[in-house]
Amino acid sequence: MSKIERKTAQPVGDALRAYLKAYHLTPGLNTQRVFAAWDQASGAAAYTIRRWYRDGILYITLNSSVIRGQLNIQRQFLLEKINAILAGDELFSQDEPLVGYVKELRLK
């Protein structure tokens, strides 16, 4: 494990980002932020059974075919809204190569 270098005083947000990056915690945190953005953008958290994110694709399994049909129609809007939420999220690391913005949304 690498140590975080002590320099001058810095804001807590910058120190937190440096800590997350030093201990390789940003991919997991970004994944959780993507899932939270899905819940916020779709409003279907209660109907979501499974979430999975890989290579820019967010896979969502829903327990209601009616909800899935409605969200399927709004897929492009949801994708834009999720990415807008992530862009405004201070904890989301935009320069993380493993887990970044959502490129595609697949509903099952």
C-alpha positions in Angstrom: 0.0 0.0 0.0 1.2 3.4 -0.8 1.1 6.3 1.6 -0.5 9.6 0.9 2.0 12.3 0.7 1.7 15.1 3.3 1.9 18.5 1.6 0.1 21.6 2.6 -3.4 22.1 3.8 -6.0 20.9 1.4 -9.8 20.7 1.4 -11.4 17.6 2.9 -12.9 16.6 -0.5 -9.5 16.6 -2.2 -8.0 14.6 0.7 -10.9 12.1 0.5 -10.4 11.7 -3.3 -6.6 11.2 -2.8 -7.3 8.5 -0.1 -9.8 6.7 -2.3 -7.4 6.7 -5.2 -4.4 5.7 -3.1 -6.2 2.6 -1.8 -7.9 1.7 -5.1 -11.4 2.2 -3.7 -12.8 4.4 -6.5 -14.1 1.6 -8.8 -16.3 0.2 -6.0 -17.5 3.6 -5.0 -18.2 4.6 -8.6 -20.3 1.5 -9.0 -22.3 2.3 -6.0 -22.8 5.8 -7.2 -24.0 4.5 -10.6 -26.6 2.3 -8.8 -27.7 5.2 -6.6 -28.1 7.3 -9.8 -30.3 4.6 -11.3 -32.5 4.6 -8.3 -32.8 8.3 -8.4 -33.3 8.7 -12.1 -35.7 5.8 -12.6 -37.8 5.9 -9.4 -37.9 2.1 -9.8 -35.7 1.1 -6.8 -38.6 -0.9 -5.3 -39.0 -3.0 -8.5 -35.3 -3.5 -9.1 -34.1 -7.0 -8.2 -30.6 -7.0 -9.5 -28.1 -4.4 -10.7 -24.8 -5.1 -12.5 -22.4 -2.8 -14.1 -19.6 -3.7 -16.5 -17.7 -2.1 -19.3 -20.0 0.9 -19.4 -23.2 -1.2 -19.6 -25.7 -1.0 -16.7 -27.8 -4.2 -16.5 -31.0 -3.9 -14.5 -33.3 -6.8 -13.6 -36.9 -5.7 -12.7 -39.7 -7.8 -11.1 -42.4 -6.1 -13.1 -42.9 -6.4 -16.8 -45.1 -3.3 -16.9 -42.4 -1.2 -15.3 -39.8 -2.7 -17.5 -41.9 -1.8 -20.6 -42.3 1.8 -19.4 -38.6 2.2 -18.6 -37.6 0.6 -21.9 -39.5 3.4 -23.8 -37.6 6.0 -21.7 -34.2 4.3 -21.9 -32.3 7.1 -23.7 -33.8 9.7 -21.4 -32.8 7.6 -18.3 -29.3 7.2 -19.7 -28.9 10.9 -20.0 -30.4 11.6 -16.6 -28.1 9.0 -14.9 -25.0 10.5 -16.5 -26.2 14.0 -15.5 -26.6 12.9 -11.9 -23.1 11.3 -12.0 -21.6 14.5 -13.4 -23.0 16.5 -10.5 -21.9 13.9 -7.9 -18.8 15.0 -6.0 -18.0 11.5 -4.9 -18.0 10.1 -8.5 -14.5 10.0 -9.9 -14.8 10.9 -13.6 -11.2 9.9 -14.5 -11.6 6.3 -13.3 -10.8 4.0 -16.2 -12.6 0.9 -14.9 -15.9 2.4 -13.9 -17.0 5.6 -15.6 -20.2 7.0 -17.1 -22.9 4.7 -18.3 -22.8 4.1 -22.1 -25.7 1.7 -22.4 -28.7 0.6 -20.3 -30.1 -2.9 -20.6 -33.3 -3.8 -18.9 -34.3 -7.4 -18.1 
